[in-house]
């Protein structure tokens, strides 16, 4: 349950929760999605987000921003 969320997701189960929202294809590269946000259900914080498929779409590079700082994770497709 997301106890630290500060929006309508507060108190909702984390399993099945929408954590990525409002992403749109990039202006220059339509394979990149940006302009949205990602919520960390562990601490309730919301970060700007950017998604980019890599390795032929088998991996997804997810980058979360807060100000000029960012953290990148590579998510793997589950078969």
PyMOL Python script that loads the backbone (N, CA, C, O; Angstrom):
from pymol import cmd

cmd.read_pdbstr("""\
ATOM      1  N   UNK A   1       0.854  -1.177   0.000  1.00  0.00           N
ATOM      2  CA  UNK A   1       0.000   0.000   0.000  1.00  0.00           C
ATOM      3  C   UNK A   1       0.897   1.236   0.000  1.00  0.00           C
ATOM      4  O   UNK A   1       1.878   1.304   0.740  1.00  0.00           O
ATOM      5  N   UNK A   2       0.553   2.196  -0.827  1.00  0.00           N
ATOM      6  CA  UNK A   2       1.346   3.423  -0.947  1.00  0.00           C
ATOM      7  C   UNK A   2       0.897   4.439   0.106  1.00  0.00           C
ATOM      8  O   UNK A   2       0.038   5.280  -0.158  1.00  0.00           O
ATOM      9  N   UNK A   3       1.479   4.351   1.287  1.00  0.00           N
ATOM     10  CA  UNK A   3       1.116   5.257   2.381  1.00  0.00           C
ATOM     11  C   UNK A   3       1.743   6.635   2.214  1.00  0.00           C
ATOM     12  O   UNK A   3       1.202   7.624   2.707  1.00  0.00           O
ATOM     13  N   UNK A   4       2.883   6.710   1.521  1.00  0.00           N
ATOM     14  CA  UNK A   4       3.589   7.985   1.395  1.00  0.00           C
ATOM     15  C   UNK A   4       3.212   8.766   0.144  1.00  0.00           C
ATOM     16  O   UNK A   4       3.698   9.878  -0.059  1.00  0.00           O
ATOM     17  N   UNK A   5       2.351   8.200  -0.697  1.00  0.00           N
ATOM     18  CA  UNK A   5       1.882   8.941  -1.872  1.00  0.00           C
ATOM     19  C   UNK A   5       1.040  10.122  -1.395  1.00  0.00           C
ATOM     20  O   UNK A   5       0.332  10.027  -0.393  1.00  0.00           O
ATOM     21  N   UNK A   6       1.125  11.227  -2.119  1.00  0.00           N
ATOM     22  CA  UNK A   6       0.402  12.433  -1.696  1.00  0.00           C
ATOM     23  C   UNK A   6      -0.759  12.779  -2.620  1.00  0.00           C
ATOM     24  O   UNK A   6      -1.405  13.812  -2.438  1.00  0.00           O
ATOM     25  N   UNK A   7      -1.033  11.931  -3.608  1.00  0.00           N
ATOM     26  CA  UNK A   7      -2.136  12.197  -4.531  1.00  0.00           C
ATOM     27  C   UNK A   7      -3.226  11.145  -4.350  1.00  0.00           C
ATOM     28  O   UNK A   7      -3.326  10.530  -3.288  1.00  0.00           O
ATOM     29  N   UNK A   8      -4.038  10.937  -5.375  1.00  0.00           N
ATOM     30  CA  UNK A   8      -5.167  10.001  -5.278  1.00  0.00           C
ATOM     31  C   UNK A   8      -4.735   8.552  -5.074  1.00  0.00           C
ATOM     32  O   UNK A   8      -5.575   7.697  -4.794  1.00  0.00           O
ATOM     33  N   UNK A   9      -3.446   8.260  -5.208  1.00  0.00           N
ATOM     34  CA  UNK A   9      -2.952   6.892  -5.021  1.00  0.00           C
ATOM     35  C   UNK A   9      -2.639   6.562  -3.566  1.00  0.00           C
ATOM     36  O   UNK A   9      -2.312   5.417  -3.253  1.00  0.00           O
ATOM     37  N   UNK A  10      -2.732   7.530  -2.686  1.00  0.00           N
ATOM     38  CA  UNK A  10      -2.454   7.290  -1.265  1.00  0.00           C
ATOM     39  C   UNK A  10      -3.394   6.209  -0.736  1.00  0.00           C
ATOM     40  O   UNK A  10      -4.611   6.283  -0.903  1.00  0.00           O
ATOM     41  N   UNK A  11      -2.797   5.205  -0.093  1.00  0.00           N
ATOM     42  CA  UNK A  11      -3.578   4.124   0.480  1.00  0.00           C
ATOM     43  C   UNK A  11      -3.932   3.015  -0.495  1.00  0.00           C
ATOM     44  O   UNK A  11      -4.542   2.021  -0.100  1.00  0.00           O
ATOM     45  N   UNK A  12      -3.562   3.165  -1.762  1.00  0.00           N
ATOM     46  CA  UNK A  12      -3.868   2.140  -2.758  1.00  0.00           C
ATOM     47  C   UNK A  12      -2.761   1.087  -2.800  1.00  0.00           C
ATOM     48  O   UNK A  12      -1.611   1.385  -2.478  1.00  0.00           O
ATOM     49  N   UNK A  13      -3.102  -0.143  -3.196  1.00  0.00           N
ATOM     50  CA  UNK A  13      -2.084  -1.188  -3.316  1.00  0.00           C
ATOM     51  C   UNK A  13      -1.042  -0.822  -4.375  1.00  0.00           C
ATOM     52  O   UNK A  13      -1.379  -0.275  -5.426  1.00  0.00           O
ATOM     53  N   UNK A  14       0.214  -1.126  -4.091  1.00  0.00           N
ATOM     54  CA  UNK A  14       1.297  -0.847  -5.037  1.00  0.00           C
ATOM     55  C   UNK A  14       1.196  -1.785  -6.239  1.00  0.00           C
ATOM     56  O   UNK A  14       1.455  -1.373  -7.370  1.00  0.00           O
ATOM     57  N   UNK A  15       0.823  -3.034  -6.003  1.00  0.00           N
ATOM     58  CA  UNK A  15       0.674  -3.997  -7.093  1.00  0.00           C
ATOM     59  C   UNK A  15      -0.452  -3.542  -8.012  1.00  0.00           C
ATOM     60  O   UNK A  15      -1.601  -3.430  -7.585  1.00  0.00           O
ATOM     61  N   UNK A  16      -0.127  -3.283  -9.261  1.00  0.00           N
ATOM     62  CA  UNK A  16      -1.106  -2.825 -10.235  1.00  0.00           C
ATOM     63  C   UNK A  16      -1.226  -1.311 -10.324  1.00  0.00           C
ATOM     64  O   UNK A  16      -1.980  -0.798 -11.152  1.00  0.00           O
ATOM     65  N   UNK A  17      -0.491  -0.589  -9.482  1.00  0.00           N
ATOM     66  CA  UNK A  17      -0.558   0.878  -9.480  1.00  0.00           C
ATOM     67  C   UNK A  17       0.111   1.444 -10.730  1.00  0.00           C
ATOM     68  O   UNK A  17       1.147   0.942 -11.165  1.00  0.00           O
ATOM     69  N   UNK A  18      -0.478   2.483 -11.304  1.00  0.00           N
ATOM     70  CA  UNK A  18       0.127   3.197 -12.424  1.00  0.00           C
ATOM     71  C   UNK A  18       1.197   4.118 -11.858  1.00  0.00           C
ATOM     72  O   UNK A  18       0.888   5.063 -11.132  1.00  0.00           O
ATOM     73  N   UNK A  19       2.466   3.841 -12.192  1.00  0.00           N
ATOM     74  CA  UNK A  19       3.549   4.680 -11.680  1.00  0.00           C
ATOM     75  C   UNK A  19       4.096   5.625 -12.751  1.00  0.00           C
ATOM     76  O   UNK A  19       4.741   6.618 -12.415  1.00  0.00           O
ATOM     77  N   UNK A  20       3.853   5.340 -14.026  1.00  0.00           N
ATOM     78  CA  UNK A  20       4.267   6.210 -15.129  1.00  0.00           C
ATOM     79  C   UNK A  20       3.042   6.913 -15.681  1.00  0.00           C
ATOM     80  O   UNK A  20       2.038   6.270 -15.987  1.00  0.00           O
ATOM     81  N   UNK A  21       3.119   8.242 -15.810  1.00  0.00           N
ATOM     82  CA  UNK A  21       1.957   8.978 -16.308  1.00  0.00           C
ATOM     83  C   UNK A  21       2.381  10.109 -17.244  1.00  0.00           C
ATOM     84  O   UNK A  21       3.468  10.674 -17.126  1.00  0.00           O
ATOM     85  N   UNK A  22       1.474  10.415 -18.184  1.00  0.00           N
ATOM     86  CA  UNK A  22       1.564  11.594 -19.055  1.00  0.00           C
ATOM     87  C   UNK A  22       2.770  11.623 -19.991  1.00  0.00           C
ATOM     88  O   UNK A  22       3.178  12.700 -20.424  1.00  0.00           O
ATOM     89  N   UNK A  23       3.346  10.473 -20.310  1.00  0.00           N
ATOM     90  CA  UNK A  23       4.480  10.439 -21.236  1.00  0.00           C
ATOM     91  C   UNK A  23       3.991  10.578 -22.670  1.00  0.00           C
ATOM     92  O   UNK A  23       2.959  10.023 -23.046  1.00  0.00           O
ATOM     93  N   UNK A  24       4.749  11.329 -23.468  1.00  0.00           N
ATOM     94  CA  UNK A  24       4.401  11.551 -24.873  1.00  0.00           C
ATOM     95  C   UNK A  24       5.632  11.328 -25.732  1.00  0.00           C
ATOM     96  O   UNK A  24       6.752  11.500 -25.252  1.00  0.00           O
ATOM     97  N   UNK A  25       5.450  10.943 -27.011  1.00  0.00           N
ATOM     98  CA  UNK A  25       6.609  10.785 -27.900  1.00  0.00           C
ATOM     99  C   UNK A  25       7.399  12.088 -27.989  1.00  0.00           C
ATOM    100  O   UNK A  25       6.824  13.177 -28.006  1.00  0.00           O
ATOM    101  N   UNK A  26       8.730  11.958 -28.045  1.00  0.00           N
ATOM    102  CA  UNK A  26       9.596  13.129 -28.125  1.00  0.00           C
ATOM    103  C   UNK A  26       9.422  13.888 -29.425  1.00  0.00           C
ATOM    104  O   UNK A  26       9.005  13.318 -30.433  1.00  0.00           O
ATOM    105  N   UNK A  27       9.738  15.164 -29.405  1.00  0.00           N
ATOM    106  CA  UNK A  27       9.606  16.008 -30.597  1.00  0.00           C
ATOM    107  C   UNK A  27      10.616  15.613 -31.670  1.00  0.00           C
ATOM    108  O   UNK A  27      10.291  15.610 -32.857  1.00  0.00           O
ATOM    109  N   UNK A  28      11.836  15.280 -31.261  1.00  0.00           N
ATOM    110  CA  UNK A  28      12.888  14.935 -32.215  1.00  0.00           C
ATOM    111  C   UNK A  28      12.952  13.443 -32.515  1.00  0.00           C
ATOM    112  O   UNK A  28      13.230  13.049 -33.648  1.00  0.00           O
ATOM    113  N   UNK A  29      12.698  12.618 -31.513  1.00  0.00           N
ATOM    114  CA  UNK A  29      12.806  11.166 -31.658  1.00  0.00           C
ATOM    115  C   UNK A  29      11.516  10.540 -31.130  1.00  0.00           C
ATOM    116  O   UNK A  29      11.279  10.521 -29.923  1.00  0.00           O
ATOM    117  N   UNK A  30      10.692  10.033 -32.031  1.00  0.00           N
ATOM    118  CA  UNK A  30       9.378   9.487 -31.650  1.00  0.00           C
ATOM    119  C   UNK A  30       9.473   8.175 -30.873  1.00  0.00           C
ATOM    120  O   UNK A  30       8.470   7.716 -30.326  1.00  0.00           O
ATOM    121  N   UNK A  31      10.679   7.551 -30.811  1.00  0.00           N
ATOM    122  CA  UNK A  31      10.821   6.327 -30.022  1.00  0.00           C
ATOM    123  C   UNK A  31      11.088   6.637 -28.552  1.00  0.00           C
ATOM    124  O   UNK A  31      10.993   5.749 -27.704  1.00  0.00           O
ATOM    125  N   UNK A  32      11.419   7.885 -28.247  1.00  0.00           N
ATOM    126  CA  UNK A  32      11.664   8.312 -26.871  1.00  0.00           C
ATOM    127  C   UNK A  32      10.376   8.925 -26.325  1.00  0.00           C
ATOM    128  O   UNK A  32       9.713   9.705 -27.010  1.00  0.00           O
ATOM    129  N   UNK A  33      10.031   8.571 -25.100  1.00  0.00           N
ATOM    130  CA  UNK A  33       8.843   9.134 -24.456  1.00  0.00           C
ATOM    131  C   UNK A  33       9.293  10.008 -23.294  1.00  0.00           C
ATOM    132  O   UNK A  33      10.116   9.600 -22.476  1.00  0.00           O
ATOM    133  N   UNK A  34       8.736  11.228 -23.233  1.00  0.00           N
ATOM    134  CA  UNK A  34       9.160  12.181 -22.214  1.00  0.00           C
ATOM    135  C   UNK A  34       8.010  13.103 -21.844  1.00  0.00           C
ATOM    136  O   UNK A  34       6.908  12.986 -22.381  1.00  0.00           O
ATOM    137  N   UNK A  35       8.272  14.011 -20.934  1.00  0.00           N
ATOM    138  CA  UNK A  35       7.263  14.989 -20.548  1.00  0.00           C
ATOM    139  C   UNK A  35       6.309  14.502 -19.478  1.00  0.00           C
ATOM    140  O   UNK A  35       5.400  15.231 -19.081  1.00  0.00           O
ATOM    141  N   UNK A  36       6.500  13.285 -19.006  1.00  0.00           N
ATOM    142  CA  UNK A  36       5.621  12.747 -17.976  1.00  0.00           C
ATOM    143  C   UNK A  36       6.344  12.602 -16.658  1.00  0.00           C
ATOM    144  O   UNK A  36       7.358  13.256 -16.417  1.00  0.00           O
ATOM    145  N   UNK A  37       5.819  11.742 -15.806  1.00  0.00           N
ATOM    146  CA  UNK A  37       6.447  11.549 -14.508  1.00  0.00           C
ATOM    147  C   UNK A  37       6.355  10.101 -14.060  1.00  0.00           C
ATOM    148  O   UNK A  37       5.564   9.311 -14.575  1.00  0.00           O
ATOM    149  N   UNK A  38       7.192   9.781 -13.082  1.00  0.00           N
ATOM    150  CA  UNK A  38       7.200   8.465 -12.458  1.00  0.00           C
ATOM    151  C   UNK A  38       7.102   8.666 -10.954  1.00  0.00           C
ATOM    152  O   UNK A  38       7.724   9.570 -10.395  1.00  0.00           O
ATOM    153  N   UNK A  39       6.321   7.823 -10.311  1.00  0.00           N
ATOM    154  CA  UNK A  39       6.162   7.879  -8.863  1.00  0.00           C
ATOM    155  C   UNK A  39       6.902   6.713  -8.237  1.00  0.00           C
ATOM    156  O   UNK A  39       6.761   5.572  -8.677  1.00  0.00           O
ATOM    157  N   UNK A  40       7.690   6.996  -7.212  1.00  0.00           N
ATOM    158  CA  UNK A  40       8.343   5.951  -6.428  1.00  0.00           C
ATOM    159  C   UNK A  40       7.401   5.602  -5.283  1.00  0.00           C
ATOM    160  O   UNK A  40       7.265   6.391  -4.348  1.00  0.00           O
ATOM    161  N   UNK A  41       6.745   4.443  -5.325  1.00  0.00           N
ATOM    162  CA  UNK A  41       5.770   4.107  -4.280  1.00  0.00           C
ATOM    163  C   UNK A  41       6.411   3.853  -2.918  1.00  0.00           C
ATOM    164  O   UNK A  41       5.711   3.813  -1.906  1.00  0.00           O
ATOM    165  N   UNK A  42       7.741   3.680  -2.879  1.00  0.00           N
ATOM    166  CA  UNK A  42       8.416   3.472  -1.593  1.00  0.00           C
ATOM    167  C   UNK A  42       8.474   4.746  -0.758  1.00  0.00           C
ATOM    168  O   UNK A  42       8.404   4.700   0.470  1.00  0.00           O
ATOM    169  N   UNK A  43       8.603   5.900  -1.447  1.00  0.00           N
ATOM    170  CA  UNK A  43       8.699   7.149  -0.693  1.00  0.00           C
ATOM    171  C   UNK A  43       7.651   8.187  -1.106  1.00  0.00           C
ATOM    172  O   UNK A  43       7.576   9.261  -0.509  1.00  0.00           O
ATOM    173  N   UNK A  44       6.850   7.876  -2.116  1.00  0.00           N
ATOM    174  CA  UNK A  44       5.789   8.767  -2.564  1.00  0.00           C
ATOM    175  C   UNK A  44       6.249   9.929  -3.420  1.00  0.00           C
ATOM    176  O   UNK A  44       5.434  10.758  -3.823  1.00  0.00           O
ATOM    177  N   UNK A  45       7.545  10.004  -3.707  1.00  0.00           N
ATOM    178  CA  UNK A  45       8.065  11.128  -4.494  1.00  0.00           C
ATOM    179  C   UNK A  45       7.773  10.942  -5.974  1.00  0.00           C
ATOM    180  O   UNK A  45       7.732   9.821  -6.481  1.00  0.00           O
ATOM    181  N   UNK A  46       7.571  12.070  -6.658  1.00  0.00           N
ATOM    182  CA  UNK A  46       7.279  12.073  -8.089  1.00  0.00           C
ATOM    183  C   UNK A  46       8.443  12.749  -8.799  1.00  0.00           C
ATOM    184  O   UNK A  46       8.890  13.822  -8.395  1.00  0.00           O
ATOM    185  N   UNK A  47       8.933  12.107  -9.868  1.00  0.00           N
ATOM    186  CA  UNK A  47      10.068  12.608 -10.633  1.00  0.00           C
ATOM    187  C   UNK A  47       9.667  12.769 -12.094  1.00  0.00           C
ATOM    188  O   UNK A  47       8.800  12.043 -12.582  1.00  0.00           O
ATOM    189  N   UNK A  48      10.292  13.716 -12.796  1.00  0.00           N
ATOM    190  CA  UNK A  48      10.104  13.793 -14.246  1.00  0.00           C
ATOM    191  C   UNK A  48      10.701  12.518 -14.836  1.00  0.00           C
ATOM    192  O   UNK A  48      11.663  11.976 -14.293  1.00  0.00           O
ATOM    193  N   UNK A  49      10.137  12.039 -15.940  1.00  0.00           N
ATOM    194  CA  UNK A  49      10.572  10.764 -16.497  1.00  0.00           C
ATOM    195  C   UNK A  49      10.841  10.847 -17.992  1.00  0.00           C
ATOM    196  O   UNK A  49      10.268  11.671 -18.705  1.00  0.00           O
ATOM    197  N   UNK A  50      11.735   9.964 -18.445  1.00  0.00           N
ATOM    198  CA  UNK A  50      12.063   9.811 -19.867  1.00  0.00           C
ATOM    199  C   UNK A  50      12.300   8.327 -20.115  1.00  0.00           C
ATOM    200  O   UNK A  50      13.057   7.687 -19.384  1.00  0.00           O
ATOM    201  N   UNK A  51      11.663   7.782 -21.133  1.00  0.00           N
ATOM    202  CA  UNK A  51      11.808   6.370 -21.483  1.00  0.00           C
ATOM    203  C   UNK A  51      12.369   6.245 -22.886  1.00  0.00           C
ATOM    204  O   UNK A  51      11.969   6.970 -23.797  1.00  0.00           O
ATOM    205  N   UNK A  52      13.306   5.313 -23.050  1.00  0.00           N
ATOM    206  CA  UNK A  52      13.920   5.102 -24.357  1.00  0.00           C
ATOM    207  C   UNK A  52      14.164   3.602 -24.545  1.00  0.00           C
ATOM    208  O   UNK A  52      14.863   2.990 -23.738  1.00  0.00           O
ATOM    209  N   UNK A  53      13.595   3.000 -25.602  1.00  0.00           N
ATOM    210  CA  UNK A  53      13.875   1.587 -25.865  1.00  0.00           C
ATOM    211  C   UNK A  53      15.317   1.423 -26.341  1.00  0.00           C
ATOM    212  O   UNK A  53      15.814   2.235 -27.122  1.00  0.00           O
ATOM    213  N   UNK A  54      15.981   0.377 -25.870  1.00  0.00           N
ATOM    214  CA  UNK A  54      17.350   0.071 -26.286  1.00  0.00           C
ATOM    215  C   UNK A  54      17.460  -1.417 -26.582  1.00  0.00           C
ATOM    216  O   UNK A  54      16.583  -2.205 -26.229  1.00  0.00           O
ATOM    217  N   UNK A  55      18.550  -1.782 -27.234  1.00  0.00           N
ATOM    218  CA  UNK A  55      18.823  -3.191 -27.557  1.00  0.00           C
ATOM    219  C   UNK A  55      17.668  -3.811 -28.344  1.00  0.00           C
ATOM    220  O   UNK A  55      17.197  -4.904 -28.032  1.00  0.00           O
ATOM    221  N   UNK A  56      17.227  -3.084 -29.372  1.00  0.00           N
ATOM    222  CA  UNK A  56      16.163  -3.597 -30.233  1.00  0.00           C
ATOM    223  C   UNK A  56      14.816  -3.725 -29.549  1.00  0.00           C
ATOM    224  O   UNK A  56      13.977  -4.517 -29.977  1.00  0.00           O
ATOM    225  N   UNK A  57      14.595  -2.953 -28.487  1.00  0.00           N
ATOM    226  CA  UNK A  57      13.319  -3.008 -27.778  1.00  0.00           C
ATOM    227  C   UNK A  57      13.270  -4.057 -26.687  1.00  0.00           C
ATOM    228  O   UNK A  57      12.246  -4.204 -26.019  1.00  0.00           O
ATOM    229  N   UNK A  58      14.359  -4.793 -26.492  1.00  0.00           N
ATOM    230  CA  UNK A  58      14.380  -5.810 -25.434  1.00  0.00           C
ATOM    231  C   UNK A  58      14.602  -5.193 -24.057  1.00  0.00           C
ATOM    232  O   UNK A  58      14.328  -5.815 -23.031  1.00  0.00           O
ATOM    233  N   UNK A  59      15.104  -3.957 -24.054  1.00  0.00           N
ATOM    234  CA  UNK A  59      15.350  -3.249 -22.801  1.00  0.00           C
ATOM    235  C   UNK A  59      14.732  -1.859 -22.893  1.00  0.00           C
ATOM    236  O   UNK A  59      14.531  -1.320 -23.981  1.00  0.00           O
ATOM    237  N   UNK A  60      14.440  -1.297 -21.737  1.00  0.00           N
ATOM    238  CA  UNK A  60      13.869   0.038 -21.674  1.00  0.00           C
ATOM    239  C   UNK A  60      14.710   0.858 -20.701  1.00  0.00           C
ATOM    240  O   UNK A  60      14.839   0.514 -19.526  1.00  0.00           O
ATOM    241  N   UNK A  61      15.279   1.948 -21.210  1.00  0.00           N
ATOM    242  CA  UNK A  61      16.069   2.840 -20.367  1.00  0.00           C
ATOM    243  C   UNK A  61      15.120   3.852 -19.738  1.00  0.00           C
ATOM    244  O   UNK A  61      14.528   4.670 -20.441  1.00  0.00           O
ATOM    245  N   UNK A  62      14.974   3.800 -18.415  1.00  0.00           N
ATOM    246  CA  UNK A  62      14.078   4.694 -17.692  1.00  0.00           C
ATOM    247  C   UNK A  62      14.940   5.668 -16.908  1.00  0.00           C
ATOM    248  O   UNK A  62      15.778   5.266 -16.101  1.00  0.00           O
ATOM    249  N   UNK A  63      14.721   6.964 -17.159  1.00  0.00           N
ATOM    250  CA  UNK A  63      15.498   7.994 -16.471  1.00  0.00           C
ATOM    251  C   UNK A  63      14.548   8.890 -15.695  1.00  0.00           C
ATOM    252  O   UNK A  63      13.600   9.444 -16.251  1.00  0.00           O
ATOM    253  N   UNK A  64      14.815   9.024 -14.396  1.00  0.00           N
ATOM    254  CA  UNK A  64      14.029   9.906 -13.544  1.00  0.00           C
ATOM    255  C   UNK A  64      14.848  11.131 -13.177  1.00  0.00           C
ATOM    256  O   UNK A  64      16.022  11.017 -12.823  1.00  0.00           O
ATOM    257  N   UNK A  65      14.228  12.308 -13.261  1.00  0.00           N
ATOM    258  CA  UNK A  65      14.922  13.574 -13.019  1.00  0.00           C
ATOM    259  C   UNK A  65      14.336  14.303 -11.828  1.00  0.00           C
ATOM    260  O   UNK A  65      13.133  14.258 -11.575  1.00  0.00           O
ATOM    261  N   UNK A  66      15.209  14.973 -11.108  1.00  0.00           N
ATOM    262  CA  UNK A  66      14.788  15.966 -10.127  1.00  0.00           C
ATOM    263  C   UNK A  66      15.783  17.116 -10.264  1.00  0.00           C
ATOM    264  O   UNK A  66      16.954  16.991  -9.905  1.00  0.00           O
ATOM    265  N   UNK A  67      15.297  18.221 -10.784  1.00  0.00           N
ATOM    266  CA  UNK A  67      16.191  19.338 -11.112  1.00  0.00           C
ATOM    267  C   UNK A  67      17.194  18.900 -12.170  1.00  0.00           C
ATOM    268  O   UNK A  67      16.817  18.236 -13.135  1.00  0.00           O
ATOM    269  N   UNK A  68      18.478  19.264 -12.007  1.00  0.00           N
ATOM    270  CA  UNK A  68      19.484  18.877 -13.002  1.00  0.00           C
ATOM    271  C   UNK A  68      20.031  17.466 -12.784  1.00  0.00           C
ATOM    272  O   UNK A  68      20.857  17.000 -13.570  1.00  0.00           O
ATOM    273  N   UNK A  69      19.596  16.794 -11.753  1.00  0.00           N
ATOM    274  CA  UNK A  69      20.117  15.477 -11.420  1.00  0.00           C
ATOM    275  C   UNK A  69      19.186  14.387 -11.937  1.00  0.00           C
ATOM    276  O   UNK A  69      17.976  14.587 -12.039  1.00  0.00           O
ATOM    277  N   UNK A  70      19.767  13.228 -12.262  1.00  0.00           N
ATOM    278  CA  UNK A  70      18.948  12.120 -12.752  1.00  0.00           C
ATOM    279  C   UNK A  70      19.541  10.790 -12.338  1.00  0.00           C
ATOM    280  O   UNK A  70      20.704  10.696 -11.948  1.00  0.00           O
ATOM    281  N   UNK A  71      18.718   9.776 -12.431  1.00  0.00           N
ATOM    282  CA  UNK A  71      19.135   8.394 -12.205  1.00  0.00           C
ATOM    283  C   UNK A  71      18.535   7.569 -13.324  1.00  0.00           C
ATOM    284  O   UNK A  71      17.363   7.722 -13.666  1.00  0.00           O
ATOM    285  N   UNK A  72      19.349   6.691 -13.891  1.00  0.00           N
ATOM    286  CA  UNK A  72      18.897   5.853 -14.997  1.00  0.00           C
ATOM    287  C   UNK A  72      18.854   4.397 -14.556  1.00  0.00           C
ATOM    288  O   UNK A  72      19.777   3.904 -13.908  1.00  0.00           O
ATOM    289  N   UNK A  73      17.776   3.721 -14.915  1.00  0.00           N
ATOM    290  CA  UNK A  73      17.656   2.278 -14.709  1.00  0.00           C
ATOM    291  C   UNK A  73      17.367   1.649 -16.059  1.00  0.00           C
ATOM    292  O   UNK A  73      16.740   2.268 -16.918  1.00  0.00           O
ATOM    293  N   UNK A  74      17.824   0.422 -16.244  1.00  0.00           N
ATOM    294  CA  UNK A  74      17.490  -0.327 -17.451  1.00  0.00           C
ATOM    295  C   UNK A  74      16.540  -1.434 -17.035  1.00  0.00           C
ATOM    296  O   UNK A  74      16.877  -2.291 -16.217  1.00  0.00           O
ATOM    297  N   UNK A  75      15.347  -1.400 -17.612  1.00  0.00           N
ATOM    298  CA  UNK A  75      14.331  -2.403 -17.319  1.00  0.00           C
ATOM    299  C   UNK A  75      14.358  -3.455 -18.418  1.00  0.00           C
ATOM    300  O   UNK A  75      14.475  -3.125 -19.598  1.00  0.00           O
ATOM    301  N   UNK A  76      14.249  -4.730 -18.027  1.00  0.00           N
ATOM    302  CA  UNK A  76      14.267  -5.837 -18.978  1.00  0.00           C
ATOM    303  C   UNK A  76      12.861  -6.353 -19.222  1.00  0.00           C
ATOM    304  O   UNK A  76      12.044  -6.438 -18.305  1.00  0.00           O
ATOM    305  N   UNK A  77      12.596  -6.694 -20.471  1.00  0.00           N
ATOM    306  CA  UNK A  77      11.295  -7.269 -20.832  1.00  0.00           C
ATOM    307  C   UNK A  77      11.199  -8.689 -20.267  1.00  0.00           C
ATOM    308  O   UNK A  77      12.132  -9.481 -20.397  1.00  0.00           O
ATOM    309  N   UNK A  78      10.081  -8.995 -19.650  1.00  0.00           N
ATOM    310  CA  UNK A  78       9.836 -10.335 -19.124  1.00  0.00           C
ATOM    311  C   UNK A  78       9.171 -11.144 -20.216  1.00  0.00           C
ATOM    312  O   UNK A  78       8.186 -10.703 -20.809  1.00  0.00           O
ATOM    313  N   UNK A  79       9.693 -12.309 -20.482  1.00  0.00           N
ATOM    314  CA  UNK A  79       9.144 -13.180 -21.539  1.00  0.00           C
ATOM    315  C   UNK A  79       8.110 -14.120 -20.938  1.00  0.00           C
ATOM    316  O   UNK A  79       7.527 -14.935 -21.653  1.00  0.00           O
TER     317      UNK A  79
END
""", "prot")
cmd.dss("prot")
cmd.show_as("cartoon", "prot")
cmd.util.cbc("prot")
cmd.orient("prot")
